[in-house]
Each structure stands twice: as C-alpha cells, then as structure tokens.
Amino acid sequence: MAKFSRIKVYQTMEDTGIIPLFYHSDFEIAKHVVDACYKGGVRLFEFTNRGDFAHDLFAKLIRWADKECPEMILGAGSIVDAPTASLYIQMGANFIVGPMLNPDIFKVCNRRQIAYSPGCATTTEIGLAQELGAEIVKIFPGGDVGGPAYVKNIKGPMPWTKIMATGGVEPTKESITAWFKAGVTCVGIGSKLFPKEVIENGNWEKITQLCRECISIIQQTR
C-alpha cells in the first residue's frame, strides 16, 4: 500500500520540481543513489522498471527507504501495462510513470488513488490523459517532441496543463531554466544526473551536489 497520498505526490512534484529516474541491478548502488538524492533535497524518486526482477529490487528498496529516507516518495517508471502497474502498487509504489499512455493503467491507479503520469507527445494524448484523470502529464521524449518551445506552445491553448518534461533535460542552468520558463511543472532527469563514471567510482557526493544545484536553479527560475 502506498505510504503517501496522491495529493501529496503531486504537491511534491510541484514543490521540488525535479524527479530523478534511475535503475541499477545492484541493490547497494541503488540504495546509495537514492540516499545521495535525498541528501541533495530530492523528495520524489522514480525507479525505472528496466531490468529482470526489477520489481524484487524495488520492493527491497522501498522497505529500506521507509527507514533511512522516510520523506522520500518512491514510485515506479517505464510502466507500460496494467498488470505491471498493479505489481508495483502492491509493493508500495506511490506513483506510476510511463513512456506512453495506457487507459488500463488509469483504471488500476485510480482505483487505488495512485498518481499516474503517462507519456504524451501530442495535444490529443494530453487531452485524453486529462480526461482519464492525469493531474500532471509527462511529455516524452521531451527534447525530441520539440523541447521547451513545445511546452510553451501547449500551454498557450491549454494553460491549465501541468507538464513533467522527461528526455532532453540536463542538470545545467541553461537547460533547466529554459524548461521552467517555458512552463513545466517539473522535470525528470535520468542518466545526465547519474554519469557513468560517477556511479562506477561511487562518488555519491557528486550526485548530492548535482541535485542541490538543480533544485537551487529551479527555485531561482520560479
């Protein structure tokens, strides 16, 4: 069962402005990454379903975080079907994110009062997601569908739309400022926030520093 309410999840997405996306098959590495983000001020973390037995790792991670990072809201990403969403929800996922829109996932999430941010690339998909109950929609892949300019153009005729931009967002002042000035509610950042060499060297403080810098840029831009 989810520890945090759907309202709390959406509020945290807006307040923090950044959602790290990460997957690793090694629990110790995943644990260190979540802890590093937590120390950097992050309060919402998307663990992506991208490897064999990822759900087992997530179950272990969420139990650990409940004790060591009690304010961290853990959710599952890269979810494309309702059965997988149900599996992660049963393990305690507080939110579900996907690269695409699947109406069946809305049925599962709405029944359990779980936030679901589906991936959208057109105004029609965004509109459908909102009809089905999405509070914050995910623009994916953000950089390829048009970048910050696309967000600005969406917000013109649909100003009520709350957007999470993922794909094409970098942990730099230039990138983050452009996205937030265009009107995003929050951004998802994956590999750019977790450089390969940083993970290999176990330089967790670097991740903490990047998270702090990103949050600071977001606060200044707003």
Secondary structure in CASP SS format (residue, H / E / C, confidence):
PFRMAT SS
TARGET T0000
AUTHOR 0000-0000-0000
METHOD secondary structure of the structure
MODEL  1
M C 1.00
A C 1.00
K C 1.00
F C 1.00
S C 1.00
R H 1.00
I H 1.00
K H 1.00
V H 1.00
Y H 1.00
Q H 1.00
T H 1.00
M H 1.00
E H 1.00
D H 1.00
T H 1.00
G C 1.00
I E 1.00
I E 1.00
P E 1.00
L E 1.00
F E 1.00
Y C 1.00
H C 1.00
S C 1.00
D C 1.00
F H 1.00
E H 1.00
I H 1.00
A H 1.00
K H 1.00
H H 1.00
V H 1.00
V H 1.00
D H 1.00
A H 1.00
C H 1.00
Y H 1.00
K H 1.00
G C 1.00
G C 1.00
V C 1.00
R C 1.00
L E 1.00
F E 1.00
E E 1.00
F E 1.00
T E 1.00
N C 1.00
R C 1.00
G C 1.00
D C 1.00
F C 1.00
A H 1.00
H H 1.00
D H 1.00
L H 1.00
F H 1.00
A H 1.00
K H 1.00
L H 1.00
I H 1.00
R H 1.00
W H 1.00
A H 1.00
D H 1.00
K H 1.00
E H 1.00
C C 1.00
P C 1.00
E C 1.00
M C 1.00
I E 1.00
L E 1.00
G E 1.00
A E 1.00
G E 1.00
S C 1.00
I C 1.00
V C 1.00
D C 1.00
A H 1.00
P H 1.00
T H 1.00
A H 1.00
S H 1.00
L H 1.00
Y H 1.00
I H 1.00
Q H 1.00
M C 1.00
G C 1.00
A C 1.00
N C 1.00
F E 1.00
I E 1.00
V E 1.00
G C 1.00
P C 1.00
M C 1.00
L C 1.00
N C 1.00
P H 1.00
D H 1.00
I H 1.00
F H 1.00
K H 1.00
V H 1.00
C H 1.00
N H 1.00
R H 1.00
R C 1.00
Q C 1.00
I C 1.00
A E 1.00
Y E 1.00
S E 1.00
P C 1.00
G E 1.00
C E 1.00
A C 1.00
T C 1.00
T H 1.00
T H 1.00
E H 1.00
I H 1.00
G H 1.00
L H 1.00
A H 1.00
Q H 1.00
E H 1.00
L H 1.00
G C 1.00
A C 1.00
E C 1.00
I C 1.00
V E 1.00
K E 1.00
I E 1.00
F C 1.00
P C 1.00
G H 1.00
G H 1.00
D H 1.00
V H 1.00
G C 1.00
G H 1.00
P H 1.00
A H 1.00
Y H 1.00
V H 1.00
K H 1.00
N H 1.00
I H 1.00
K H 1.00
G C 1.00
P C 1.00
M C 1.00
P C 1.00
W C 1.00
T C 1.00
K C 1.00
I E 1.00
M E 1.00
A E 1.00
T E 1.00
G C 1.00
G C 1.00
V C 1.00
E C 1.00
P C 1.00
T C 1.00
K H 1.00
E H 1.00
S H 1.00
I H 1.00
T H 1.00
A H 1.00
W H 1.00
F H 1.00
K H 1.00
A H 1.00
G C 1.00
V C 1.00
T C 1.00
C E 1.00
V E 1.00
G E 1.00
I E 1.00
G C 1.00
S H 1.00
K H 1.00
L H 1.00
F C 1.00
P C 1.00
K H 1.00
E H 1.00
V H 1.00
I H 1.00
E H 1.00
N H 1.00
G C 1.00
N C 1.00
W H 1.00
E H 1.00
K H 1.00
I H 1.00
T H 1.00
Q H 1.00
L H 1.00
C H 1.00
R H 1.00
E H 1.00
C H 1.00
I H 1.00
S H 1.00
I H 1.00
I H 1.00
Q H 1.00
Q H 1.00
T H 1.00
R C 1.00
END
